[in-house]
Amino acid sequence: MDASAKPSLIAGILLALAGTLLFSLKPIVIKYAYDLGLSSEQVIVLRMLMALPFYAGLILFLWLRNKPKRHIYLSNVIPIGALGVLGYFVASYLDLLGLQYITAQLERVVLFCFPTIVVLMSFFFFKTKLPKNIWLLLGMSYSGILLIFGHDLSTLGAEVALGTSLVFMSAIAFAIYVLWSKPLMTKVGSQMFTSVAMLAASIFIFVYFSISQDISSLSVSNEGYIAVASLAFFCTVIPSLLVAEAIHKIGPERTSIVGTCGPAMTSVFAVFWLGEAFTLYHAAGLTLIIVAVGIMMRKNEGEKQVKEA
């Protein structure tokens, strides 16, 4: 590696670690909001409303800055908006509902397997080549989930099955969002894509809430507002910027590899902040999942480097 590239690599890794750390806090903060009496509907609406001004401002900035690309932005608004509703409303809402029934640790490991879903969908829909030993890696990943799921099911009750199913459907929805977003990101750029997707999801969420709920229910305690504001900015906006910059410096593959430590971070926070149990089942399951996903991502990076050589 060129010596001049080392500072950029180190900076990129640190940015990816910081982003992963803040993203790992998301289920912890959501659980805390639930303990304060907030519902999943209140959390998702308030979170998106608080993050909305930032993304709207970024859209305006990019629109004014990139006049030649305005026709590209406009021609792709509808598909980006549709994916935004899928990725930031459907996936987020299912995740929030699932967290009402399962631990933060189980939620994180189930969601963490979405790269394996992306790989399989990419194979079935786009005929991409599967990584070597894919079935072994998939077996490791889902064996890890089953270890933690089995433990929680036996200790926390039958609702764990419902919660796990909801979070797994969330992972599928987010995998679809990731897979079909790549060509659109190439056209409009990652910042504009994310901002338009978030804006569309926010509008959809607010309309949905207005129809199904009483607007007055958005009035919560000061602690509730602080919890959701923390979720919006420290677990959504800031880490999304950190990860985007990390991808810019070290690429998506390396950034994803750094992100494999996310479930472990969530486990630490869940044990010390929420008082969740961490047993041998959790340790074994977490290890299987992190190793399997880490190997898969390293294989993908290695294959890409070979192609580029």
C-alpha positions as CSV (number, residue, x, y, z in Angstrom):
1,M,0.0,0.0,0.0
2,D,1.2,3.5,-0.9
3,A,2.3,5.4,2.3
4,S,0.2,8.4,1.3
5,A,-2.9,6.1,1.3
6,K,-2.4,5.0,4.9
7,P,-3.8,8.1,6.6
8,S,-6.9,7.9,4.4
9,L,-7.3,4.2,5.2
10,I,-7.0,4.8,9.0
11,A,-9.4,7.8,8.8
12,G,-11.9,5.7,6.8
13,I,-11.7,2.8,9.3
14,L,-12.2,5.2,12.3
15,L,-15.2,6.8,10.5
16,A,-16.7,3.3,9.8
17,L,-16.1,2.3,13.5
18,A,-17.8,5.5,14.8
19,G,-20.7,5.0,12.4
20,T,-21.1,1.3,13.4
21,L,-21.0,2.3,17.1
22,L,-23.8,4.8,16.8
23,F,-25.9,2.5,14.6
24,S,-25.4,-0.2,17.2
25,L,-27.1,2.0,19.8
26,K,-30.3,2.2,17.8
27,P,-32.1,-0.9,19.4
28,I,-30.9,0.2,22.8
29,V,-32.4,3.7,22.5
30,I,-35.6,2.2,21.0
31,K,-35.9,-0.2,24.0
32,Y,-35.4,2.8,26.3
33,A,-38.1,4.8,24.5
34,Y,-40.5,1.8,25.0
35,D,-39.6,1.7,28.7
36,L,-40.7,5.4,28.8
37,G,-44.1,4.4,27.5
38,L,-43.7,5.4,23.8
39,S,-45.4,3.2,21.2
40,S,-43.7,2.0,18.0
41,E,-45.9,4.4,16.0
42,Q,-44.8,7.4,18.1
43,V,-41.2,6.4,17.8
44,I,-41.1,6.1,14.0
45,V,-43.1,9.2,13.4
46,L,-41.2,11.5,15.8
47,R,-37.9,10.0,14.6
48,M,-38.6,10.8,11.0
49,L,-40.0,14.2,11.7
50,M,-36.9,15.2,13.6
51,A,-34.6,13.9,10.9
52,L,-36.6,15.3,8.1
53,P,-35.4,19.0,8.2
54,F,-31.8,17.8,7.8
55,Y,-32.5,15.7,4.7
56,A,-34.8,18.3,3.2
57,G,-32.0,20.8,3.6
58,L,-29.5,18.5,2.0
59,I,-31.8,18.0,-1.0
60,L,-32.0,21.8,-1.4
61,F,-28.3,22.1,-1.2
62,L,-27.6,19.4,-3.8
63,W,-30.3,20.8,-6.1
64,L,-28.8,24.2,-6.1
65,R,-25.2,22.9,-6.3
66,N,-25.7,20.4,-9.2
67,K,-27.8,22.2,-11.8
68,P,-26.7,19.9,-14.7
69,K,-28.1,16.9,-12.8
70,R,-31.5,18.3,-12.0
71,H,-33.2,16.4,-14.9
72,I,-31.7,13.2,-13.6
73,Y,-32.9,13.9,-10.1
74,L,-36.5,14.6,-11.3
75,S,-36.6,11.5,-13.6
76,N,-35.7,9.2,-10.7
77,V,-37.9,10.7,-7.9
78,I,-40.7,8.1,-8.1
79,P,-38.5,4.9,-8.0
80,I,-36.3,6.4,-5.2
81,G,-39.4,7.4,-3.3
82,A,-40.9,3.9,-3.6
83,L,-37.7,2.3,-2.4
84,G,-37.5,4.9,0.4
85,V,-41.0,3.9,1.7
86,L,-39.9,0.2,1.6
87,G,-36.5,0.8,3.3
88,Y,-37.3,3.5,5.8
89,F,-41.0,2.9,6.5
90,V,-41.8,-0.8,5.9
91,A,-38.5,-2.1,7.1
92,S,-38.2,0.3,10.0
93,Y,-41.8,-0.2,11.2
94,L,-41.4,-4.0,11.1
95,D,-38.2,-3.7,13.1
96,L,-39.8,-1.4,15.7
97,L,-42.8,-3.8,16.1
98,G,-40.4,-6.8,16.5
99,L,-38.4,-5.0,19.2
100,Q,-41.5,-5.0,21.3
101,Y,-41.2,-8.8,21.7
102,I,-37.5,-9.6,21.5
103,T,-34.2,-8.5,23.0
104,A,-32.0,-5.9,21.4
105,Q,-29.3,-8.6,20.9
106,L,-31.6,-10.9,19.0
107,E,-32.9,-8.1,16.9
108,R,-29.4,-7.0,15.9
109,V,-28.2,-10.5,14.9
110,V,-31.3,-11.1,12.8
111,L,-31.0,-7.8,11.0
112,F,-27.2,-8.4,10.6
113,C,-27.9,-11.3,8.3
114,F,-29.4,-9.1,5.7
115,P,-26.2,-9.3,3.6
116,T,-26.8,-13.0,3.2
117,I,-30.3,-12.2,1.9
118,V,-28.9,-9.7,-0.5
119,V,-26.4,-12.3,-1.9
120,L,-29.2,-14.8,-2.4
121,M,-31.6,-12.3,-4.0
122,S,-28.8,-11.1,-6.3
123,F,-28.2,-14.7,-7.4
124,F,-31.9,-15.5,-8.0
125,F,-32.9,-12.1,-9.6
126,F,-29.7,-11.0,-11.3
127,K,-27.8,-14.3,-11.8
128,T,-24.7,-13.1,-10.0
129,K,-22.1,-15.6,-8.9
130,L,-22.5,-17.0,-5.4
131,P,-19.4,-16.7,-3.2
132,K,-17.5,-19.9,-2.5
133,N,-18.7,-22.0,0.5
134,I,-21.9,-19.9,0.5
135,W,-24.0,-22.7,1.9
136,L,-21.6,-23.3,4.8
137,L,-21.5,-19.6,5.6
138,L,-25.3,-19.4,5.4
139,G,-25.5,-22.4,7.7
140,M,-23.2,-20.8,10.2
141,S,-25.2,-17.5,10.1
142,Y,-28.6,-19.0,10.6
143,S,-27.3,-21.6,13.2
144,G,-26.1,-18.6,15.2
145,I,-29.5,-17.0,15.0
146,L,-31.2,-20.2,16.0
147,L,-28.9,-20.6,19.1
148,I,-29.9,-17.2,20.4
149,F,-33.6,-17.6,19.2
150,G,-33.9,-20.9,21.0
151,H,-32.5,-19.6,24.2
152,D,-34.7,-16.5,24.2
153,L,-37.8,-18.6,23.2
154,S,-37.3,-20.9,26.2
155,T,-36.7,-18.1,28.6
156,L,-38.9,-15.2,27.4
157,G,-41.9,-17.0,25.9
158,A,-43.7,-17.6,22.6
159,E,-43.8,-13.9,21.7
160,V,-40.1,-14.2,20.7
161,A,-41.2,-16.1,17.6
162,L,-43.5,-13.3,16.5
163,G,-40.8,-10.6,17.2
164,T,-38.2,-12.6,15.3
165,S,-40.5,-13.1,12.3
166,L,-41.2,-9.4,12.2
167,V,-37.5,-8.4,12.3
168,F,-36.6,-11.1,9.7
169,M,-39.3,-9.6,7.4
170,S,-37.7,-6.2,8.1
171,A,-34.3,-7.6,7.0
172,I,-35.9,-8.9,3.8
173,A,-37.5,-5.5,3.0
174,F,-34.2,-3.7,3.7
175,A,-32.3,-6.3,1.5
176,I,-34.6,-5.4,-1.4
177,Y,-34.1,-1.7,-0.7
178,V,-30.3,-2.2,-0.8
179,L,-30.2,-4.4,-3.9
180,W,-32.5,-2.2,-6.1
181,S,-31.0,1.1,-4.8
182,K,-27.5,0.5,-6.3
183,P,-28.3,1.6,-9.9
184,L,-30.2,4.6,-8.7
185,M,-27.4,5.7,-6.4
186,T,-25.1,5.5,-9.3
187,K,-27.3,8.0,-11.3
188,V,-28.1,10.6,-8.6
189,G,-25.4,10.0,-5.9
190,S,-25.7,8.5,-2.5
191,Q,-26.5,11.7,-0.6
192,M,-29.4,12.7,-2.9
193,F,-30.7,9.2,-3.1
194,T,-30.7,8.8,0.7
195,S,-32.2,12.2,1.3
196,V,-35.1,11.7,-1.3
197,A,-35.7,8.2,0.1
198,M,-35.9,9.6,3.7
199,L,-38.1,12.5,2.6
200,A,-40.6,10.2,0.8
201,A,-40.7,7.8,3.7
202,S,-41.2,10.6,6.2
203,I,-44.2,12.0,4.2
204,F,-45.7,8.5,3.9
205,I,-45.2,7.8,7.6
206,F,-46.9,11.1,8.6
207,V,-49.8,10.5,6.2
208,Y,-50.2,6.9,7.5
209,F,-50.1,8.1,11.1
210,S,-52.5,10.9,10.5
211,I,-55.1,8.5,9.1
212,S,-54.6,5.7,11.7
213,Q,-53.8,7.6,14.9
214,D,-54.7,10.8,16.7
215,I,-52.1,13.5,16.1
216,S,-52.3,14.6,19.7
217,S,-50.7,11.3,20.6
218,L,-47.4,12.7,19.4
219,S,-47.3,14.7,22.6
220,V,-44.9,12.7,24.9
221,S,-42.8,13.4,27.9
222,N,-39.6,15.5,27.7
223,E,-37.6,12.3,28.3
224,G,-39.5,10.7,25.4
225,Y,-38.6,13.6,23.1
226,I,-34.9,13.4,24.2
227,A,-34.8,9.7,23.5
228,V,-36.3,10.0,20.0
229,A,-34.1,13.0,19.2
230,S,-31.1,10.9,20.1
231,L,-32.4,8.2,17.9
232,A,-33.0,10.6,15.0
233,F,-29.6,12.4,15.1
234,F,-27.1,10.2,16.9
235,C,-28.4,6.8,15.6
236,T,-29.7,7.9,12.1
237,V,-28.4,11.2,10.7
238,I,-24.8,11.3,12.1
239,P,-23.9,7.6,11.5
240,S,-25.3,7.8,8.0
241,L,-22.9,10.6,7.2
242,L,-20.0,8.9,8.9
243,V,-20.6,5.7,7.0
244,A,-21.0,7.5,3.7
245,E,-17.7,9.3,4.2
246,A,-16.1,6.0,5.2
247,I,-17.4,4.4,2.0
248,H,-15.9,7.3,0.1
249,K,-12.4,6.8,1.7
250,I,-12.1,3.0,1.9
251,G,-14.9,1.6,-0.2
252,P,-18.2,-0.2,0.6
253,E,-16.5,-3.6,1.1
254,R,-14.0,-2.5,3.8
255,T,-16.7,-0.4,5.4
256,S,-19.0,-3.4,5.6
257,I,-16.2,-5.5,7.1
258,V,-15.7,-3.0,9.8
259,G,-19.4,-3.1,10.4
260,T,-19.2,-6.8,11.3
261,C,-18.4,-5.7,14.9
262,G,-21.9,-4.0,15.2
263,P,-23.8,-6.9,16.8
264,A,-21.0,-7.3,19.4
265,M,-21.3,-3.6,20.2
266,T,-25.0,-3.9,20.6
267,S,-24.6,-6.9,22.9
268,V,-22.3,-4.9,25.2
269,F,-24.7,-2.0,25.3
270,A,-27.7,-4.3,25.9
271,V,-26.0,-6.1,28.8
272,F,-24.7,-3.0,30.6
273,W,-27.5,-0.5,29.8
274,L,-30.7,-2.7,29.5
275,G,-29.6,-5.5,31.8
276,E,-30.1,-8.2,29.2
277,A,-28.6,-11.6,29.7
278,F,-25.5,-12.7,27.8
279,T,-25.1,-16.4,28.0
280,L,-22.9,-19.0,26.2
281,Y,-25.7,-19.3,23.7
282,H,-25.4,-15.6,22.9
283,A,-21.6,-15.8,22.7
284,A,-21.6,-18.9,20.4
285,G,-24.4,-17.5,18.2
286,L,-22.8,-14.1,17.9
287,T,-19.5,-15.6,17.0
288,L,-21.0,-17.8,14.3
289,I,-22.8,-14.9,12.7
290,I,-19.9,-12.4,12.8
291,V,-17.4,-15.0,11.4
292,A,-19.7,-16.1,8.6
293,V,-20.7,-12.6,7.5
294,G,-17.1,-11.4,7.9
295,I,-15.8,-14.2,5.6
296,M,-18.5,-13.5,3.0
297,M,-17.6,-9.8,2.9
298,R,-13.9,-10.5,2.7
299,K,-14.4,-12.9,-0.1
300,N,-16.5,-10.3,-2.0
301,E,-13.8,-7.7,-1.5
302,G,-11.0,-10.1,-2.6
303,E,-13.0,-11.1,-5.8
304,K,-13.5,-7.4,-6.6
305,Q,-9.8,-6.6,-6.2
306,V,-8.9,-9.5,-8.5
307,K,-11.3,-8.2,-11.2
308,E,-9.9,-4.7,-10.9
309,A,-6.2,-5.9,-11.1
